[in-house]
Amino acid sequence: MKSQSIRPISPYQDDLYYQTHILPGVSRTFALTIPVLPKPLAEVVTNAYLLCRLADTIEDDVALSNQQKSEFHRRFVSVVEGSDNAESFSSALAPLLSSSVLPDEYDLVTNAAKIVRITHGFSIKEQEALIRCITLMCSGMPGFQHNKSLKGLRGLDELGAYCYVVAGVVGEMLTELFCVHCPELRGKRDEMMRLAVSFGQGLQMTNILKDIWDDRQAGTCWLPRSVFVDSDFELEQLDKLYGTEVFKIGIKKLISVSHRHLRDGFDYTCNIPTRETGIRKFCFWALGLAVLTLRRIHGNPGFISSDQIKISRRTVRMTTLTTNLTLGNNRGLGFLLDLATGGLPLAAAEADKCSR
C-alpha cells in the first residue's frame, strides 16, 4: 500500500499561519473584529495591525531611551519600505526590551520578518497605504513620547494631534484598503478620509478615558489640562482630585467630544455599501463597544480602576448580535445608536476635530 505524501507548507503559508495565531495574543478586540472582514482584506488588516503593534512596542517600552526609540522607529520604517533587513532589526531590538513586555509582543518582535514578508506580498496600493501609516505613526509618536508626563497635554488641539498620529492615520489607512477592496467607495474617498480621522479620534479618546489609571501607573497622562477649568486643579494630583466636581466636569466635556467623533464614525460606516457586511460589522462593532464604554464612564466618572467600567462578555455578545440584526438598515442602526447614547453629552458638530 502506497503511503500518501504530505504536501509541504510553503514559507508564505507558514508566515500567514503565524500572523493569524499571534493576533489574539496582542489584541483580543481585533482578534474578535478582524475575522469578520472578507478574507483577503482580513489578511491585510491583520498585517497592518501587527505592524502598528510593533511600532507601539517600541514607543511603550520603558527600557529604551528616547534616542533608541527614535532610531528603532526610523529603522522600522525602512524595514517596512524594504530598504532595511527585518532580521537584523529584530536581533538588535529584542535584547534591549524590558521584562515588562508581554511574551506575545516579544515573540512578535523576534518574528517581525514573517510579518514584513507578508506586507511585501500585497498589491502596490495596499503597501503604499501601510507604509504611509507606519511612517506617519513612527515620525509622530516620538514627539509625544519624549514629552509625556503626569501633567497631561495642553489642550484639545494637542490631544487631537496625538490622536491623529496613533489612530487617525490608521483610519486613513483602513479607508484606502477598503477602497481597494470595494471600488464603489472611491467616489466617496475624500469624505470617507475626513470621517475616518474623526472616527479614529473617537475610539482613541474612549481608550484614553478608559485607561486613565493604567496610564498613570506608567507615568503618563493623555488628558488635556484645558478642560479642567479650576486653575488650582493639577493632573499630577489626580489621585487626590479625581472625586472633585472640577474633574467630573472635565471628564463630561471629554465624553461629549468623544461622542461627537463616534457620531462621525457612524456616518463613515453608513457610507459603506450594505452588501459589504464584513466591513460594516468591523466598523459598527468597534463603534458600539466604544459607545458602551463611554456610557460606563459617564455613569461612574470617579472610577479608580478600568475594571470598574469594563464591558462584560455578555454585553459584547449582545452588542454584536443586535448590530448584526440591523446591519443592512442605516435608519435602524441610527435608532440603536440614539438609544445607546441616550443621556450622553454631545459636543457641537464642528468642535475639536482631529489635527493633521
QUICOR-V354808 format. One record per residue. N is the residue number from 0. RES is the residue in one letter. PSI is psi in degrees with one decimal (* if undefined). Layout:
n: <N:N>
res: <RES:RES>
psi: <PSI:PSI>
This chain:
n: <0:1:2:3:4:5:6:7:8:9:10:11:12:13:14:15:16:17:18:19:20:21:22:23:24:25:26:27:28:29:30:31:32:33:34:35:36:37:38:39:40:41:42:43:44:45:46:47:48:49:50:51:52:53:54:55:56:57:58:59:60:61:62:63:64:65:66:67:68:69:70:71:72:73:74:75:76:77:78:79:80:81:82:83:84:85:86:87:88:89:90:91:92:93:94:95:96:97:98:99:100:101:102:103:104:105:106:107:108:109:110:111:112:113:114:115:116:117:118:119:120:121:122:123:124:125:126:127:128:129:130:131:132:133:134:135:136:137:138:139:140:141:142:143:144:145:146:147:148:149:150:151:152:153:154:155:156:157:158:159:160:161:162:163:164:165:166:167:168:169:170:171:172:173:174:175:176:177:178:179:180:181:182:183:184:185:186:187:188:189:190:191:192:193:194:195:196:197:198:199:200:201:202:203:204:205:206:207:208:209:210:211:212:213:214:215:216:217:218:219:220:221:222:223:224:225:226:227:228:229:230:231:232:233:234:235:236:237:238:239:240:241:242:243:244:245:246:247:248:249:250:251:252:253:254:255:256:257:258:259:260:261:262:263:264:265:266:267:268:269:270:271:272:273:274:275:276:277:278:279:280:281:282:283:284:285:286:287:288:289:290:291:292:293:294:295:296:297:298:299:300:301:302:303:304:305:306:307:308:309:310:311:312:313:314:315:316:317:318:319:320:321:322:323:324:325:326:327:328:329:330:331:332:333:334:335:336:337:338:339:340:341:342:343:344:345:346:347:348:349:350:351:352:353:354:355>
res: <M:K:S:Q:S:I:R:P:I:S:P:Y:Q:D:D:L:Y:Y:Q:T:H:I:L:P:G:V:S:R:T:F:A:L:T:I:P:V:L:P:K:P:L:A:E:V:V:T:N:A:Y:L:L:C:R:L:A:D:T:I:E:D:D:V:A:L:S:N:Q:Q:K:S:E:F:H:R:R:F:V:S:V:V:E:G:S:D:N:A:E:S:F:S:S:A:L:A:P:L:L:S:S:S:V:L:P:D:E:Y:D:L:V:T:N:A:A:K:I:V:R:I:T:H:G:F:S:I:K:E:Q:E:A:L:I:R:C:I:T:L:M:C:S:G:M:P:G:F:Q:H:N:K:S:L:K:G:L:R:G:L:D:E:L:G:A:Y:C:Y:V:V:A:G:V:V:G:E:M:L:T:E:L:F:C:V:H:C:P:E:L:R:G:K:R:D:E:M:M:R:L:A:V:S:F:G:Q:G:L:Q:M:T:N:I:L:K:D:I:W:D:D:R:Q:A:G:T:C:W:L:P:R:S:V:F:V:D:S:D:F:E:L:E:Q:L:D:K:L:Y:G:T:E:V:F:K:I:G:I:K:K:L:I:S:V:S:H:R:H:L:R:D:G:F:D:Y:T:C:N:I:P:T:R:E:T:G:I:R:K:F:C:F:W:A:L:G:L:A:V:L:T:L:R:R:I:H:G:N:P:G:F:I:S:S:D:Q:I:K:I:S:R:R:T:V:R:M:T:T:L:T:T:N:L:T:L:G:N:N:R:G:L:G:F:L:L:D:L:A:T:G:G:L:P:L:A:A:A:E:A:D:K:C:S:R>
psi: <128.4:136.0:142.8:134.8:141.6:122.8:123.5:147.8:129.8:156.5:-37.3:-41.6:-37.6:-41.3:-43.8:-39.1:-45.4:-46.0:-44.2:-40.1:-15.4:-22.4:-49.7:-26.3:-22.1:-10.9:107.9:-38.0:-50.3:-25.8:-24.1:-42.8:-36.8:-41.0:-15.4:-12.7:155.1:141.7:-50.6:-38.8:-38.2:-38.2:-40.9:-43.6:-37.8:-47.0:-43.8:-44.4:-42.5:-34.2:-44.2:-37.3:-36.7:-42.9:-41.1:-37.2:-40.3:-46.9:-40.9:-17.1:130.2:-17.3:-17.7:136.5:164.6:-38.5:-42.7:-41.5:-44.9:-40.6:-42.4:-32.2:-43.2:-45.4:-37.6:-40.3:-43.2:-36.8:-46.4:-36.9:-22.8:8.5:1.7:159.3:126.8:-38.8:-42.1:-33.9:-48.5:-44.2:-25.5:-36.7:-44.6:-45.9:-17.9:-12.2:147.9:166.5:-12.1:-12.5:130.0:146.4:-41.5:-33.3:-39.3:-42.6:-39.3:-41.5:-45.5:-20.2:25.1:-31.7:-36.2:-43.8:-44.4:-34.0:-38.7:-43.7:-46.4:-4.7:-4.5:171.2:162.7:-44.4:-42.2:-43.7:-40.9:-40.6:-43.6:-43.2:-42.9:-44.5:-49.8:-37.8:-48.3:-39.4:-47.9:-24.7:-26.3:-34.8:-41.4:-38.0:-41.8:-37.3:-42.4:-27.2:8.1:147.2:177.6:-3.4:-17.4:-172.8:164.1:-51.0:-170.1:-30.8:-43.7:-37.1:-43.1:-40.3:-40.6:-46.2:-33.3:-46.7:-17.6:-17.6:-40.0:-41.5:-29.8:-40.5:-41.5:-43.1:-46.6:-38.6:-43.8:-40.8:-38.8:-38.4:-32.6:-44.3:-36.4:89.4:-23.9:-25.8:-13.9:-30.9:-18.4:9.6:-48.9:-45.5:-39.3:-39.3:-41.6:-47.4:-33.5:-38.8:-43.4:-41.8:-45.0:-39.5:-38.8:-44.4:-42.6:-41.2:-36.7:-42.8:-38.9:-45.0:-42.0:-35.1:20.1:-48.1:-33.6:-42.8:-38.3:-39.1:-27.6:6.7:24.3:147.5:125.0:11.4:143.8:131.8:-27.4:-21.0:-9.3:98.3:-18.1:123.3:-19.3:-6.8:124.2:127.3:-23.5:-25.2:27.4:-33.2:-17.9:-21.3:-0.8:-19.8:0.5:160.2:-35.1:-44.1:-45.2:-38.5:-41.3:-43.2:-39.2:-40.8:-43.6:-35.2:-41.3:-38.0:-43.6:-43.7:-43.8:-43.6:-37.8:-29.3:-39.3:-36.2:-35.0:-46.0:-39.2:-50.7:-31.0:-20.4:-17.0:129.7:142.8:-24.8:-19.1:66.5:-36.6:-45.1:-41.0:-41.6:-46.6:-45.6:-45.5:-34.3:-44.8:-41.6:-47.6:-43.1:-36.0:-42.9:-43.7:-35.0:-42.5:-39.3:-42.0:-40.6:-42.4:-36.2:-16.8:64.7:-17.9:22.0:150.1:6.6:140.3:-22.6:-27.5:-18.3:13.3:139.7:132.2:158.8:-34.3:-41.4:-38.7:-45.9:-42.9:-37.8:-46.2:-38.4:-47.3:-41.0:-44.9:-34.1:-26.8:19.7:-35.3:7.5:99.0:-36.5:-41.8:-38.9:-35.6:-38.6:-43.1:-39.3:-45.2:-38.5:-44.5:-30.1:4.9:125.6:-13.7:137.8:152.2:121.2:161.7:153.6:-36.0:13.9:135.4:48.7:155.7:133.4:142.6:*>
